[in-house]
Amino acid sequence: MSLATLASTADLSAAAHDVRSGLAAGTPVLTLAGPVVVERLAAGDRIVTRDGVRRLAGVQRVDAAVRLVRVSESAIGVDQPEADMLMTADMQILIRDWRAKALRGCDQAVIAADRLIDGEYIRREPEARAVLFQLEFDAPVVIYAGGLELALTPAPASA
């Protein structure tokens, strides 16, 4: 199933590779060689996605003040995430449970992390400086990171 069938472009455009979205240092990403922490990824690495294996076009390292959300171990489902995970509030997560039905009226949906905050298992963290890694692909993808399915979109073309 392609990312296009899961969410509209408008839903994803706000998270498309701006300073507010990215993976925190230490986040494991599933590659063809197994899980690799995001800071060790490089252009050309083969990343496992919902649509098959895709080559990583690039990785941008950003140090910025961002709004953060902490997702507790197994808060989304069994081993989803595999351990407590810190992410940007705008990170798009593919949800396939009652939350998708409640928030979007469908069986599965791409939803920003801050829309999932419940105050106990998914919590807002104070805004803080964080080292983020933005993964660049040539098309929208859903990757596996830390046991979650995360939706990423290509950076918009500059004029």
C-alpha positions in Angstrom: 0.0 0.0 0.0 1.5 3.3 -1.0 1.7 6.3 1.3 -0.5 8.3 -1.1 -3.4 6.0 -0.1 -2.9 6.6 3.6 -2.8 10.4 3.8 -3.4 13.4 1.6 -0.4 15.5 0.5 -1.8 18.3 2.7 -1.6 16.1 5.8 2.1 15.5 5.1 3.3 18.8 3.8 3.7 20.4 7.2 6.2 17.7 8.2 8.1 17.6 4.9 11.7 18.0 5.9 11.6 21.3 7.8 13.5 21.9 11.0 10.5 20.7 13.0 10.6 17.1 11.7 13.3 14.5 11.8 14.5 11.5 13.8 16.3 11.9 17.1 19.9 10.7 17.4 19.9 7.1 18.5 16.7 6.1 16.7 17.2 2.7 15.0 16.0 2.5 11.3 15.4 -0.8 9.6 17.8 -1.3 6.7 18.4 -4.3 4.4 21.4 -5.0 6.7 19.2 -4.8 9.9 18.6 -2.0 12.3 21.1 0.9 12.1 21.0 4.1 14.3 20.0 7.1 12.2 23.2 9.0 12.7 25.1 6.1 10.9 23.0 6.2 7.8 24.3 7.7 4.5 23.1 8.4 1.0 22.9 5.1 -0.9 21.9 2.9 2.2 19.0 0.6 1.4 16.1 1.3 3.8 13.2 -1.1 4.3 9.9 0.6 3.6 6.2 -0.5 3.4 6.6 -0.5 -0.4 9.9 -2.4 -0.4 13.5 -1.4 -0.2 14.4 2.2 -1.2 17.8 3.8 -1.5 18.3 6.7 0.8 19.0 9.9 -1.3 20.6 11.8 1.6 20.7 12.6 5.3 20.6 16.1 6.8 21.8 16.6 10.4 20.0 19.5 12.1 20.6 20.9 15.6 17.5 23.0 16.5 15.1 23.8 19.3 12.0 21.7 18.7 8.7 20.6 20.3 9.2 17.0 21.4 6.9 14.1 22.2 7.9 11.0 24.2 6.1 7.8 23.1 6.4 5.1 25.8 7.4 1.5 25.0 4.4 -0.4 23.4 2.1 2.7 23.6 1.0 2.3 20.0 0.9 -1.5 20.0 3.0 -4.5 21.1 6.6 -3.4 20.8 5.5 -0.2 19.0 7.8 1.4 19.8 10.3 -1.2 21.0 11.5 1.2 23.7 10.6 4.7 24.9 11.1 7.0 21.9 11.6 10.7 21.7 10.5 12.4 18.5 9.4 15.7 17.1 5.8 16.7 17.6 5.3 16.9 13.9 6.6 13.4 13.2 4.0 11.5 11.1 3.2 8.0 12.5 1.2 5.4 10.6 -1.5 4.3 13.0 -3.6 1.1 12.5 -5.9 0.9 15.5 -8.8 2.6 17.2 -7.0 6.0 17.1 -7.1 6.0 13.3 -10.8 5.4 13.5 -11.4 8.1 16.2 -9.2 10.8 14.6 -9.6 10.2 10.9 -12.6 7.8 10.6 -10.6 5.0 8.8 -8.8 1.8 9.7 -5.3 3.3 9.2 -4.0 6.9 9.0 -0.9 8.9 9.2 -1.1 11.1 12.3 1.3 13.7 13.8 2.8 12.5 17.1 1.4 15.6 19.0 -2.2 14.6 17.9 -1.7 11.3 19.8 -0.7 12.8 23.2 -2.7 11.2 26.0 -0.7 12.6 28.9 0.4 9.2 30.2 1.8 7.0 27.6 2.4 9.6 24.9 3.6 12.8 26.5 4.6 16.3 25.5 8.2 17.1 26.5 9.5 20.6 27.1 10.8 22.3 24.0 14.5 21.6 23.8 17.5 21.6 21.5 17.9 18.3 19.8 20.1 16.8 17.1 17.7 15.6 14.4 18.4 13.6 11.2 16.2 14.2 8.2 16.1 11.2 5.8 15.7 12.2 2.2 14.0 9.9 -0.4 12.8 10.6 -3.9 9.2 9.8 -3.1 7.0 9.5 0.0 7.8 6.5 2.1 6.8 4.8 5.3 9.9 3.5 7.1 10.3 1.3 10.2 12.1 3.1 13.0 12.2 1.9 16.6 9.3 -0.4 15.9 7.1 2.4 14.6 6.0 3.1 11.0 6.9 6.7 10.2 5.8 8.6 7.1 8.4 10.7 5.4 8.0 12.9 2.3 10.6 14.4 0.0 11.7 18.0 0.6 9.8 20.4 -1.6 11.6 21.6 -4.7 13.1 25.0 -4.3 12.2 27.7 -6.7 
